[in-house]
């Protein structure tokens, strides 16, 4: 009986060792859209019109052909984006785009003249973005790239320098993306101070304290 148990334990150990590489998925830290914008080489709005699997790397690389609608960042690196590259495996943070269906906001990095993106970049269907996010991408986020958005995972949380905005979406039971992600930008004010800014209409433009909302 003991030998049977030992054999079963050995079999389970072997299966767990064999399965461990497959269970390792893509893991990304939560990022405010402003940080995603500021840390990206390229930010565009585009429609994905085709894809091709390139046989390079262990799982291959997907090359998406895009029709660029507008470039928000990256003019000095790429004049016009025609292709987006990503890993073919979602387990290695490859991103999947629908073909000929939606316009996407796509962010990424440039290597050797090619634009690469993945699940840890901020990629979203354009119509799913809030009005504040669209305005942020157009111009507001750029105004806050010298600010630091400080995540708050557990209370108490405090800002420790004048260029910080406290990001508290993670404390909400609604999860991510939260209210600050969808409706606020961290903008640099006078004397280098940064604070959350929500700009909606001419009647609803509010600059709020860095610890609120």
N, C-alpha and C positions, 0 to 999 in steps of 0.2 A: 504493500500500500504506500509506504514511504517513497519507494522508487517511482511509483506512478505520479505522486505529487511533485517529486523533483523534476520529472520529465515535463509535466505541465508547466511548472514554474520556468523551466529553461525555455520552453516553447514561447511562453508569454514574453520573456525577456528578449528573445530573438525577434519576435514580431514588433516589440516596442522599439528596438534598435533599428530595424529595417524601416519602420514607419516614421521615425523621428524627422528625417529630412522633409517628408511630405507634409507633416503637420506644421512646419515652420511657415507662417504666412507673412504677409506684408503688415508691418506695424508702423503707424505714423502718429506723431504727436499732434494734438489739436492745435490749429493755427487760425488766428484771426485773419479774415480776408485782406486786411491792410498789410499784415506781415507777409502774407503770401505774395501780394503785389510788390512790396518793397524788396523782397528777397529774390524775385524772379528777374531773369534777363529779358524775357519776352512775355508780353501780355497782349493777347489779341482776341477779337470776336470773329469766329469763323464757322462755316458749315463744312462738315466732313463729307466728302463726295466719293471717297474710295479708300481701299486698304490693300496692302500686299504683305505677305509673310516673307521676311528675308531670313535666309538660313545662316545666321551668324549667332554665336553664343550657344549655350546649352539648350535653350528653349526657343531660340529664334527672336527676331525683333519685328514688331509690326510697324510698317510705314504707312501712316495715314496721309492721304492727299486731301488738302483743305482748300476751300475758297475763302480767302481772307476778306472779311467785311470791314474791319477797322483794326488798326494797331494803336495800342495805348502806351506801350513801353517797348523799347528795344530797337528804335530806329537806327541807332549807331552800330548795332550788331548785325542786323538782317534787314535789308530794304523791304522785302516782301516774303512772307512765309508761304511756301507751297506744300511742304511736307512736315509732318510731326512724327517723331520716333518714340516708341515706348516698348518695354519688354513684352513679349508675347504671353508671358505667364503672369497672372494676377497675384500668384504667390510671391513673385519677385517685384511686385508693385506696378505691374503693367496695367494701363487703363484701357477700358473698352468704350469706344464711341459708336453711336448708331450712325449708319450711313444714309445720307440724303433725307434726314428727318428733321434735325434741329440745328439751330445756331448755338454754339458753345462759347463760353468764356474759357480760354485755354491759357494757362501759365506754364512756363518752363525755363530751362537753362539752355545755353548755346555752347556746343562743343564742336570745334572744327567746322564751324559754319552750319551745323545741323541743330535743329530744335528738338530737345528731349523733354518728355513729361512723364508723369506717373501718378499713382494713387495718392502720394504724399504732396503733390502739387494741388493747387486750387483749380479744379476743372468742374464747370457746372453749366447746365443748360441755361441759356440766357434768360428765358422767360421765368425761370425759378428764382432769379436774383431779385432782391428787394429794390425799390427805387433808390434808397440810400446807398446800397452797394453799387448800383450802376453809376450814381453820381460820384461815389468814392473812386471807382475805377477810372472815370473820366478825368478827375482832377484832385479830389480831396485827399485820397490816400497818399499821393505824392507829397502833399504838404506836411505829412506826418512821418516821413521816412527817417527823420532824425529822432523821433520819439521811440520809446520802448513800451510795448504792451506787455504788462506783467501778469501772467496767469495766477489766479487764486483758486487753489483746489480745496483748501481747508481753512476755516476761520480760526484765529484772526489773521487778516492779511493787511499789509500796509505798503504804501509806496515809500521808497527809500531814496529817491532822487527826484528833482524837479521835472525831469523829462519822461517820467513814467505815468502810464494810465493803468489803473487796476482793472483787470478783466475777470469778471465774476460769473460768466455764463456757466462754468462748470459746477457752480453751487446750486444751480436751479434743477429741480426735478424734471424739467422739460428737456434737459440735455443740450446737445450741440446739434446744429447751430442755434445759438441763443439770441437773446434780444440785442445785446451789444454787438454781436457779430453781424446781425442783419440791419441794424439801424444806426450805428455809431461809428465815427472815425476818431482816432486819437490825433489831435492837431496841435502843432506847436504854436503857442501864444507869445505874448510879449515876454522879454527877458528869459527866453528859453524854456518857459514852463509849458508843459503839455497837459491837455485836458480833453475829455470826451466831447465831441461835437455832434449834434444831430441837426441837420439842415433839411427841412421839408419844403415849406412854402415861405413866402415873404412874411406871413403872419405867424409862422412856427419855426423860428430859428433860435435855437437855445444852446448856449454854452454852459456846460454843467461842471461840477466839481469832479476832480480826478477819481474820487472814491465813490461816485454816484453816476450811473445807476448801479 
